[in-house]
Amino acid sequence: MSSLPRRVKSEAKALTSEDDELPSLLTSSSESEEEWEPKSKIAKRSRLPKKNEAKTKKVAAPRSAVARKKVKKVAIKEEMDISLPVAPAEDNGMQLLKPKEEDVGTKPKTLNQKPEVPKKMEINSFQGKNVKSLESDEKPSTSVPVVGNQVKHEKSEEDFAFDEPPFKKIKSTTCPEGKAVKNLGGNKVKEEFEMNWDIVQALSEITNVEPWVCANLIRLFQEENTIPFIARYRKELINNLEADALREVQQTLEELRTVAKKTHTMIQKLKKEGKLSGCLLTALLNCRTLEELDHVSAPYKTGSKGTKAQRAKQLGLEPAALSLLQNPMELNLFSYIRPNTKGLSTIQEVEAGVQHILADIFAKDKDTLDFIRKLCQQRYICIQSALAKVSSKSGNEKDIDKFQLYHEFSCNIKNIQHHQILAINRGENLKILTVKVNIPDGVKNEFCWWCVNERWRPKQFLKPELMRILRNSVEDAYKRLIYPLLCREFRSKLTSDAEKESVMMFGRNLRQLLLTSPVRGRTLMGVDPGYKHGCKLAIISPTSQILHTDVVYLHSGQGFREAEKIKRLLLQCNCSTVVIGNGTACRETEAYFADLIMKKYFAPLDVVYCIVSEAGASIYSVSPEASKEMPDLDPNLRSAVSIARRVQDPLAELVKIEPKHIGVGMYQHDVSQTLLKATLDSVVEECVSFVGVDINICSEILLRHIAGLNANRAKNIIEWREKNGPFINREQLKEVKGLGPKSFQQCAGFIRFNQEYIKTFCSSKKTELGSHALSTKAGTQGKKKSKPTLCASQQPNPLDQTCIHPESYDIAMRFLSFIGGNANDIGKSDMQQKVNAVIQKEGLEDTAKRLNTTVHTLQLIIDGLTQPEGFDIRTDFDKPDFKRSIVCFEDLSVGTVLTGKVENATPFGVFVDIGVGKAGLIPVRNITEAKLSKVKKRRSLGLGPGERVEVKVLNVDIPRLRITLDLIRVL
């Protein structure tokens, strides 16, 4: 591997001198990489800071020299070093630590000595602390807490790193964003493992995202920013992309890095074994996918008996093969015959050996592979599936019938649907189907002609027998090596895309389900239906407290007697809403309650009921979390409590269950479980963060899913709350053990404080809190805590109830004074009027310029100030569908118009619960843009779980229990 970094290093130097974009810092840091890189895989994190410090010292001297000559260039260099860990990244591990290293105060000192500050005089007219909050761009105010945690390393507040990055931020947002980022190394991003392709360009091509956005995202992810934080507080850096797109970029980036890492591991291994040649090194560094890497490296893997080409090379036939292409006039194959050597004993064997070597050269040539791939894009390539001969004899008929659509199936690979690919793959895995990719003969003929006449045309005249060997070599290369590679690539790409779409669909469905509007202020009765073991009941109060639990036997002839008990419980608790789980005996239980409601049995109560998915409730009821939350309750009764709470606050309840058990996906057992878990966890984090949590009342489980927090930090927050009483403001979060500057930066904007509760608490507990502060001062950690407790910690901040990030508080306060508003009027109509008046008069962009901030940040501040207190984004989503009567499957007829609720969405259609025990399917062709609601903001053309729709029955297949529906409108 040592030869490789030198090559890369020399190229980097050349680039620097030509483009003058990346300064000498890059070269010097790449020199340090040479000693460090071979150890990168085994290095401990604890050793990294030493390397980083060494690197800093090394660069410090030249930096001051450059400062005297080229001030401007130095400014760019310095900014890159701090705010672009990705651009000069020699090593991921090292760079991830860089933000923390900066805070120690080594580099910032030299930074502030640069004569760059006058350029931004107007910004410095504000306090240093607030310069960084002018931009809700990249480096937020969360560097501030480091001052507290690492005081012993710092000289003064002016030395601090937060003064510098925002200057660069303003450049990247007020200039056309793309240009600014490109100038700061957009397309020159250096990775730990260098390849012959640029990671920014590759990422941009695969995801269809602009290169400057990709460069920014690589940097943001490398700085350990979370997707919810980036999506809400870094919009200008990502061109306003949504969370789903960010997830796709993140996953693609991981895939590309995996390829690069595996390639370099393979290079090291082959070098050690002495098998690495110049051509092989180039071929390996050109690989962009794992399939390509596998194709190039397969012959050299340990345990491989070697390819036909390798065996021919061992017999000494490589010079003959190269001579056929370079200097055929002097080639005499008869001179290679060795009568007693196997493989060289006859002229036919010699020719076959040469042919194998040539075929191997052709199949590994980048231009040749690019040509055949381009050719395939222009032709009709189809994927075909047929019933396997073995399965038709011995297979299970029921399983074979499931794949009836694919017994004789053929489709163009450009048009095939994702669900069809997953179905074909499942059939193939079960050995019910055989699958093949069909590439037409025209492709082969054109490819062979191009190889012989253009790409591999010999430099001199070829004798007919040698021309025959060349033609045979090309055909052999296509049939034996290239065609199988193309088939693998096509299948792999189709499967990969289908899996990603399946996972994304699962994520979209999950988001829709988690964001179902909560039903507040009602007492609810949860019913977990059952036959033999009875129906479990749980009544919960509007604040989620368990009021009563019981078991009733509705389906064993005792229904009438149990009705008395149910009526007594409902009247006693003043409960008029029943929530029924959709599991076993659900329809019978629904019919039972519908019948009693129709007879007005529960009068004077006007009782309504709804059906809710109980997926995952039984798994949750026996989990450690449920035992901790409801220790005295039987697991069967816990599921009834969970069912009721799913309507009261779906998000808080559903986060307790592992996302894949919620059951709103498609083929979730066939896709990559790692990808599925990562995506679903990310969706949960996004939903919980965007909704926000009240830090003083939320559960530990909910806290875990806030961006920047984990199980440990959530536990520490709860312990701090139990020990010190409620949190008064966001600043107090910094006192929690394990919650460093980065965690605070990520989570602060998503944590809310109920101002009324805090004001009441502060006024009633003022004296008590004062004495508590003094007592903690005397304790072991007193010094650390006494400072914040005596100053800012006691003061509630009205901005803490909004979605505004602490890094933007200064801009928010200046905006308030600009419009003549008061922080105590946040969320009131008076505030709305003042904001509207100023924005109409000044305009959004001019106001943002006046405040030295970006439009996105200002818009977020306006939203935070004008949204009513206790605003919940879920109010725009659908509530459960409450009913009083029921329809039977047999009652359905073609043309019947019904209302229902979307249960699940798939690429081929949407399943709707219309209350007959079996969901109906609206095929995707019946869902058109004209039928979708114009009012709701839609992420895509489609419906999601929880949406209420009006549908018309198109077909009822009673034997197969299938209902086909047409969408009339979204309610």
N, C-alpha and C positions, 0 to 999 in steps of 0.2 A: 504493500500500500504506500510505502514511503515515496516511491517514484511518482505516484499519482498527485499528491498534494503539491509537489514541486511544479508539475506541469500546470496545474490549476493556478498555482501562485504566480507563475510567470505570465500566464494569460491575464490574471487580475492586474498585474503591473502594467502590461501593455494597454489594457483598457483605461487605466487611470491616466496614463500620459496622453492618450488620444482624446478621450471624452472630457477630461478635466472635471468630471462630475463627482467622482469618488476620490477624496483626498488621500494623502499619504497615510493617514491613520489606518485605512483599510489594509494597505500592504503590510504595515508593521504588525497589525493584529493577525494577518494570515501567516506571518512568520512564526508567531507564537503557537499557531495551530499545529505546526509541523511536529513540535515536540509533544504536544498534548493529545493530538487526535488518536494515535494508536491505543491510548489508555481510555478513550472516551467511554467504551462499553462497560469498563469495570470501575470507573472513577466513582468515589463516594461524593455526595453533595457537599459534605463538610470541607472537602479539599478545594472545591471550586473557588471560593472567595479569594484564597491565596493566589490562585492563578490570575484572577481578575485584578487583584491589587497590583500584582507584578506587571500586568499589562498596562495598567494606568501609569505606573512610574515610568515605564519604558517610553510611553508616548509623551509624558509631560514636558520633557526638554524640547523636542522638536516643535511642540505646539507654540511655545512662547516665541521661538525664532520666526515661525511663520506669521505670528501675530503682527510683527513689526512690518512685514512686507505686504501681506494680503489680508486685510481685515475682513473683507466680505466673505472670502472663501473659508476663513477660519470659523466664522459664525456658522456657516452651513455645516462645516465638519463637526463642530461641537454639538449642534442640534441633532445631527444624525446620531451621534454617539449616545445621546441621552434618550431621545424620544423615538428612535428607530431601531430597537434592538434587532429587528429582523434584517434590516438592510446590510449591516456588516456582520451578520451572525456567523461566527465560525462554528459555534456549537450550541445546540438548543439548551442543554443543561446550564451552560455558562450564562447564556443570555437571559434565561428565565430569572436568574438571580440578580441581573443587572439593576432593575429598578430599586432593589433593596440596597445594593452596593452604593448607588448614587447617594442615597440618604445618609450614608456615613460621612459624607462631606468631603471626599477626596477631590472629585472632579468639579463640583459646583463652585469651589473657591476660584479655580482658574477661570471658570466660565464668567463669573461676574467681573473679572478684571478686563474682559474684552471690551473694546470701545464700540460695542454694538448697541448699547442701551439707548443712546440718543435717538436712534431711529424710531423708537416707540415711546417718546417722551409723554405723549398724551396718556398712554396706559399707565405709566409710572406715576402719574398724578394721583392715581388711586393707591390705596395702601398695598404694600407688597403682598400681603396675605391674600388680597382679593384679585390680584392680576390673573391668577390662574382660573378664578371662577368666572372671568369675563368670557372664557370659552367653555362651553360644555363640550369641549372637543376631546382632548386625548389624555392629558395629564391632569387629573382632578385634584381637588384640595386635599385628597387623602394623603398627600405627602405630609401634611401638617402634623397628624398624630405621631409621625416618626420623631418629630422634635421632642415630644414627651418621652417616648420609649428609649431614645438613644442619645439623650442629652450629653452624656460624657464624651461623645465623638464630635460634637458640634461646637463651633466658636460663637457664632451669632446667627440671628435669624436671617440676616442678609445673605449668608453663605448658602441659603437653602435652595434646593433644586427646583422648587415650584416657580421661580421667577422666569426660568428660561424657556421650557417647552411651549408655553402659550404663545410666545412670539412666532414660533414656527407654525402653530396652529392657525393663527390669523392668516398667515400666508396661504395655508392649504385650503382655507375656506373662502377668503375674499377673492383670491385668484381663481380662475377655473380650477376646480379641485384636481382634475386629472393632471394638469401640467405641474402643479406644485408637488404632487406626490411623486411624479416621475422624476423631477429634478432631485428629489430627496432619496433617490435610489429605487424607484418603483419597479423597474424592470431589471435591476441589478441585485436583486435580493440574493444573499448568499446563504446557503443551507449548510447543515453539518456535513451532508454527503452530496458532493458536487456531481452533476450528471451532464451529458451533452445537450440537454434541453433545459430551458429556463422554467423554474417552478411557477412563476407568476403567469407566464404566457400559457403554460400547460393548464393551469387552474382556470384561467380565463376562457380558454377554448372549450374545456369540458363543461364548465358551468354556465357559459354565456354571460358572465359578469365582466364588466370593464376591468382592464388590467390594473388601473390605479386603485380601484376598490379592492381587488384581490390582494394587492400589495399592502393596503391598509389593514385588511382582515388578517393577513399572516402576522403582521405586527401586533395587532390587538389580541389575537389568540396566544401569541407567544408571551405576551405580558399577563397572561392568565385572566383575561377579562371573560365574563360569562355572557352567554347569548342574550338574556333579558337586559343586561346592562348596556351592551353594545346597541341593541335594537332601540332602546329608549333614549339613551344619553349620548350616543355617538352617531347620530343620524347623518350629519354632514360628511363624516368620514366614510360612510358606507352607502352613500347615495340613496338613503332612505329605504334600504332593503328590509324585508320582513323576516321574522324569526325562522320560518321554514327555509328560506333561501340561504340564510346564514348557516343553518344546520347542514345544508347540502354542500356548501363551500367547505365547511369544517371537515365533513366526512371525506370529501374528495381530496382535501389536503393531506389527511391522514393516510389515504390510499397511496398517494404519490410518494409520501415520505417512506411508507413501508417498502415500496418498490425500490427507492433509492438505497434504503438501508440494507435490504436483502441483496441488492446488486453489489454493494461494497463488501458485504460479508463474503459473497461468492468470489469477488476479485481477490480478496485477502487469501481465501482458501486455495484458489487456483495458483496464486503466486507462490504460496508455501509449497505446493506440490510440484511447482516448476512447469505447470501446463499453460501459463498465461502468455499469449503472444500479442503483438500489437493489434492485429485484426480482431482478435477475440475481445480485447479490452475495449476497442471502439464499439464492437457489436453490443457488448454488455452495457456500456454507458449510453447507448441509444435506446435501450428498452424503456418503455413507458408503462407497460402493464406486466402483471405477474405472468401472464400467458407467454408474452414475448421473452421474458427472462427465462422461463422454464424451457422454451424452445431452444434458446441459445445455449443454455448451460446444461441441459439434459445429458449430452454425450460425455460430459466431464465429471459427472457426479460419481462419488465413490461407490463401488459395487456395480457400476455399469460395465457391461462386458465390452463396451466401446461400439461405436457405430461402424457401418461398413466402410465409411470414409477413413475412420481412424485406423482400422485394420489394414487398409490399402496403404495409408501413409507409413505404417510400421514396416511394410514390405518395401518401402523406398520408392513408391510410385508418384509422390507429390511433384518432383521436378518434371516428370513426363506430363502431368496434368497442366502445370503452369506453362510449360513449353508449348503445349497445344494452343493456348490462347495468345502467348506472347511471340513465340518464334517457331511456328509449325514446320517451316522448311527444313529445319535441322533435326526434327523429331524422328527417331526410329524406334518404334515400339518393340521390334524383334530383339533389340539389344537388352531388353529387360527380362527376357525369358530365362528362368532358372528351372531346368527340368525336374530337379529333386525338391523344389520348394513349393508347398501348397499355396495356391493363389498366384503363382508365377510360372506354372509348369507349361501353360499353352498360351498362344496369342489371345484366345478368347478370354482367359482369366485376367491377363494383363489389361485388355480393353475394358473388362468389367470393373477392375480396380480403378482405372483412370476415370471411368464414368461416375463411379461413386464419389470420388474426390471432387470432381466438377459439380456434381449435383449438390454436394454439401456446400461448396462455395456459393453457388447460385441461391440456395435456400436461406443462406445467412446474410445475403447482401441487402443493405437497407434500401437502395434504389429499386432493386428487383421486387422486394416485398411491398414497397410503396406503390409501385406500378400496378401490381396485381390487386391491391386493396382498392385503388382508385377505379380500376376496371370493374371490380365487383359492385362498386357503388352505382355504376351506370347501368348494370344489367339486372335482370329479374332473378334474384336468389330466393328460393323458397325453402321453408322448413316443412317436412312431411312427417306425419305420425300414422302408424297402422297397428292393428291388433297383433300382438306377439303370438307366434304359433304355439309356443309352450303354454301361455296363459289361456288360450282358447280351449285347450284340452283339460288342463288341471285346475284352472283358477276358480275363485269364488264368483258365482254368477252375479251376485249383488254388486261386488266390486267392479266387475267387467261392465255392467250396465251403467255405472256411474260415469264411465268414460266413453259412453256411446257416441258422443259428438266427435270424438277424436279417433274412432276406429279407422276412418278413411279421411284424413284431414290434410289439407295442404294450404299454405298461406305465404304470401310474400313477407320476407322478414321486415320490410319497412312498414307493413300495415298490421302485423300481428299484435293483438292486445296483450297487455301484461298478464291478465288473469289466465289467458290461453296458454302462455308460456309456463306459468306455475302449474297449471293443470296437466300439461304434457309432461313436465318434469316429474310430477308426482306419479303419473301413470307409468313412466319409464322406471322410476325407483321401485315401484311395486311389481315390475316385470310384466305389466299388462300391455304396455305399448312399446313399440320400437320407433325410434326417432332418427331422422337423418336430414342433413342439409344438402340441398340439391343445387349445385353450381353448373350452369349450362356448358355444353361442349365448346360453344363459341368463345367463352372466356379462355379456355385452355388453348384453343387454336391461335387466338390473337396473342396470348401471352408467349407461346412457344415461338411464334414468328418474330415478335419484338426482341426476345432474348437472343435468337440466332443472328438476326439481321442488324440489331442496333446495340443493345447493352453489352452482349458478349461476342460481338463480331470479331473474329481473329484479325490480328494486325497484318497478316500476310495471307496469300492464297492457301486454301486448304485442299488437300487431296480428298477425293470422294470418301475413302474409308474413314478419314479423320472427321470429315463433316458429318458422317453417319454417327460417330461417337458423340459429337457435340449435340446433335439433335436428340439422340437417345438420352444424353445426360440431362437436357432441359426437360424432356418428358418425364424422366425418372424423378427429377427434383420436384416437378409439379405433383405427380401422382403420389409419391412416397413421402414427401416432406411438406410441401407447401399446401396442398389441398387439406390434409388433416389439420394443419395449423389454422387455416382459415375457418374450418368447421368449428374447431375449439374456440377460436376467437369470437365467431358469430354467436355460438351457444352461450359462451361465458358473458358476452356483452348483453344479450337478451335477458339472461337469467339475472344478471346483476341489476339491470334497469328495472326488471319486473319486481325483484326483491325490494329495491329502493322505493318504488312506487307503492308497493304493498305496505311497507313500513311507514311511508309518508301518509298514506290513506289512514292507517291505524292512528297515526299521530293527529291528523285532522279530526277524525271522529272522536278521539279521546279529548282533544281540546274543547270541541263542541259540548261534550258530555260534562266535562269539568266546569265549564262556564255556564251551565244551566242556571237560570235565575233562581236564587234561594226563596223559599216560602217563609217569610218572617212572621212573627207575632201570632202563630197558630199553635194550639195544642194538637198533637198528632197521635194517632194510634197506628203503630206498625204491625202488620200481620205477616208472619212467615207461614204460608199454607202447608198443610200436610194431611195425609189420610189417617194412617194407623196411629201415628204418634201425636195427632192433633195439630191444631193451628196455634202457633206461639204468638202471644199478644204482648205489646209493650207500648205504654202511653208515655209520651215525653212532653215536657213543658215547652213554652216558647223559647226558654233559655237552654234547651237541650238537657234538662235534668230528668232522670227517670222517675216518673210518678207511680207507675204500677206495672207489674208484669204478671202474666197468667197463661194458662194453656186451656183452649176450648176444643171440644171434639164436634166439629160441624158436620162431618160426613160419615158418622157411624150411627145414624138414627136418633141422635140426641140434639139435633139442630134447634128444635123449638125451645127446649129447656135452656140451651146455651144462649139463645137470643136474649133471654131475660138478663142473664149475667152481663152480656155485652152492652145492653141498653143501660143497665145500672152504672156500669163503669163509665160510659160516655157522658151520662148526665152528671155523675159525681165529679168528673174532671172537666166538665164543660167542653168536651171535645167533639168537633163536628166534621173532622177530616180523617178518613181511613186510607192508609197506604198499604197496598197489597203487593207482596213480592211475586215475580212472574215465574216461579218454579213449579214443582209438582203440585197439583190440585189448585193451581191458580184460578183456572176458569170456573171450577165448581165454587170456589170461595167467592169469586167475583159475582157469580149468579146468585149466591146466597145473600150477599149484601145488597145487590141490585134489587132483589125481590122484596127485602125488608124496607128498603128506601121507597120503592114504588107504593108499598102499602102504608107509607108514613108511620112506620112502626116506632121510629126514634123520636117522634114529635114530643116536645116542641122544637127539638134540634133539627136543623136542615142539614142532614148529613150528605156529604159527597165523598167519592173515593177516587183513587187513581192507581194505576199499575206502574210499578217501578222495577227496573232490572235488579235482580238480586245476585248477579254475577259476582263471585268473589266474597259474598257475605259469609258463607260457611267456612271458607279458608280463614277469613279474618277472625271469626268468632273463636277459633282455637289458637290464635296467634298470641305470642307473649305480650304484644301491645294491648290486645283486648283483655287479657288476664290482669294486666296492670291497671287498665282503665276501669274495668268492671269486675273486681276480684270476687265479689260475693254472688255473682250471677251465673246460672247454668249456661254453658256455651250455646245451647239451642235458643235460649231467650236473648242472648247477645245479638244473634242474627236479626231478631225482630227489632231490636233497638237500632241496629245499623240500617235496616230498611227504612225506618221512620226518619232517621237523621239524613238519609240520602235526599229526601225532599226538602228538609229544613235548611240544610247547608251542604249541597252536593260536593263542593270542593273540599271542605274540611273533612268530610267522611270518606270520600273516594281516594284521597291521598294515603289513607291507611292501608290500602290494598295494593299489591304489586300490579302495575299497570296492565301487564299482559293477561291478568285474570279478569279484567273488566269486560273482555269479550266483545269489542267493537271492531275487530280487525278481519283480515281475510288471509288465509294460508299462513297464519302467524307461526305455526309449528314447522313450516317448510323453509322459512327465511333464516338468515343469520341471526342467531339469538343475541350475539354481542351488539350488532347494529340495532336490533329491535329494542333491547334494554336501554342502550345509550339514547336513542331517539325519544322513547317514551318518558324516560326520566327527565330529559331535557324539556319535553312538552309540559310535564307536571311542574317543573321549576319555572317555566315561562308563565303558566297560568297563575300559580300561587304568587309569583312576583308581581305580575301585572295587576292582579286584584288587590294585592297588598294585605298585610296582616297587622292587627292591633297588637303591638308588642306586649301589652300588659294583660291580655286575656287569652291570647291564642295558645294552642297546645304545642307541645314539644315536636310532635310529628309534623305539624304544619310548618313550624319554623325551619325544620331540616331542609325543606324544599325551596326556601328563599335563596335567590342567587347569592353566592359567596359564603353560604352557611352549610354546615354538614351536621351529622348526628352529634358529634362532640361539642361543636360550638353552640348548637341549639340547647344541649344539656347545660352548658355553662351559663347561657343566658337565663334559663329557668332557675338555676341555682342562685344566680345573682339576684334575680327578682324575688325569690323566696327569702333571701338573706337581708336585702337592703330595701325591700318594698318596691313599688312600681317605678318604672323608668319615667323620668320627667321630660327628657329630650333626647335627640339622637346622639348628641355628644357623649352621653353617658355610656353608650355602647362600647366606646373605646376602653372603658374600665374593665370590660369583661375579659377574663382570661382566655387567651388563644385567639382573640379577635384583633388581628393586626391591621395595619393601614389598608392593605389590599382587600381584605375581607370587608372592612368597614366601607370602603369605596364601592364595592359590588352590592352590598345589601342595604346601605343606608336609605336609598331612594324608595325602597319597597316596604319600608317599615313605617307604620302609622301610629299616631298618638291621639287618643280621644281627649280633646282640649277641656271639655266640661269636667270630665272625671279627674284630670290632672289638677285643674284649678281648685276643685273641691278638696282633693287630697292635700295640695300644698297649703291651703288656708287652715285646714283642720290639724295638720301634722307638723306645722312649721317648727314649733319648739322641739318636738320629738326628733325631727330630722337634724336639727342643729346639734343636739346632744349626741346623736348617733355619729355625726361627722367627727366630733371631737374624740369619741371612743375609738373609732376606726383609725384615727391618727396615731393613737398609742399602740395599735396592733402591728403585726409584722409587716403588713403591706401598707401601713398607714401613710408613709411618705408618698407612695405612688398615688394614693387615692385622695389625700387631703387637699391637694391643689385644685383638682376639678370640683371637689365637693364644695369648697368654700367659694368658688367663683361661678363659672357658667352652669354647673350641673343643677343648681337649684332653680334656674329660671326656665319656665316653659317657653317654647318657641312656637308661635302660631303656624309657621311654615312647616312644622313637623307633621301636620295633619294632611299635607298635600303630597303630590307626586314629584315636587321639585327636589332636586338633589342638593345636599349641603354645599357642593362646590359652586352652585349657582345662587346661593342665598344673598350674596352681596349684590348681584345684578337684580335679583327680585326686590330687594329693599330699595335700590336706586330707582327701579321701575315704579315702585309704590310711591316714592316721593315725587317722581316725575308726573304721575297721574293724580297726585294729591290724595292718595288712598291711605288707609290704616290697616296694619296687619291683623287687627282684631275683626275686620269686616270681611275676611276671606270667606268666599262662598255665599255672600249675601247679594241681593239684587242691586244694591247701591254700588258694590264693587264692579259688577257686570256692566252697569251703565257707564261708570268712569272709564273702564278699559275700552269699551266700544267707542266712546266719544274720542279718546286719544288716538286709537288705531284708525278710525275713519278720517281724522284730521291729518295725522302724520303719515299714516301708512306703516305696514309691518316692517318693511325693509329699512326705511329711514329711522324708525324707532330703534331697530336692532343696531344700526350703525352708530346712532347717538349713544347707545349704551355699550358700544364696543363688544358686541356679542354677535352670535349667528341667529338667523331667522328661526332655525329649528329650536334652539335653546329658548328664544323669546316666546315661541308658540307654546312650548311646554310650561313656561312660567305662567303665561296667560291662562292655560287650561287649569293649572294648579290653583290659581287665585280665584277663578270664576266658578269652578265646580262646587256644587253645594256640599256642606259638611256631611261626611258619611257617604259620599258618592261611591257607587259600585258599578264597575264596567259591565257587570253581569245583568244589570237591569234591561239592557238592550237585547238580551238573549231570551229564549222561550222558557215559560214556566211549565210545570207538569200539566197534563190534560185531565182535569177533574170531570167525572161523569156521574150520572145517576141511573142510567139504564144500560142494557147490553144487547148485542146483536149476535145471532148464532151463524155458524159456517153455512148451514143449510138455508138460512134466510137470504143469502147473497144471490143476486141474479145479475146478468150482464146489463150494464147501464145504471146500476144503483150508484148514487153519489153519497160518499161518506167523508167524514173528517178523521184524520189519524195523526199519529206522531211518528217521525222518522226514527227507526230503531238502529239501523246500520247503513253505511254507504260503502259501495264497492265500485270498482271501475266499470262494471257492466250494468249497474243500476242501484236503486235505493230500496231498502226493505222498510215497509211502513206497517206499524201496528194499528190495525183498524178495529181492534176489540173483538175479534172472533176466534182468538186462540192461536191463529197462524198468521204470520206477517205476510203481507202481499208485496209483490215486486213491481216497482215502476222501472221498466227498462230505460237505459240511458238515452235511447233515441227519443223517448217521450219527455225528456227534461230539456226544455229550450229556454233561451234567455228571456223570451217574451213572458213566460209563465212565472219567472222568479220575481221576488219582491224588489222594487226599485229603491225602496227606502233603506233597506239594510245594506250595509257595506259588505260585499262578498269578497272572500279571498280568491274564490275560483268559481267556475260555472258548475255548481253542484249544491246538493243539500247535505246537511249534517245531522247527526243524532240530536233529538230534542225538538227539531222544528215541526210546527204543526202545518199540515197540508190538507187541501180538499182534493179528493181523488174520485175517479169514476172506474167502476169494475169493467174490465174488458173481457176477462175470461176466468172461469172457475173450473179447475180440474180436481173434482172431488176424490177420485182414487189416489192421485199423487199428492193431494192436499196442497195444490198450488193455485195462487190467485195472481192474475196479471192486472195491473192498474194503469190508469193514465192520470197524469198530473193535471189538475185544473188550475189551481193557484196555490201560492204559499200564503197561509193565514198570518 
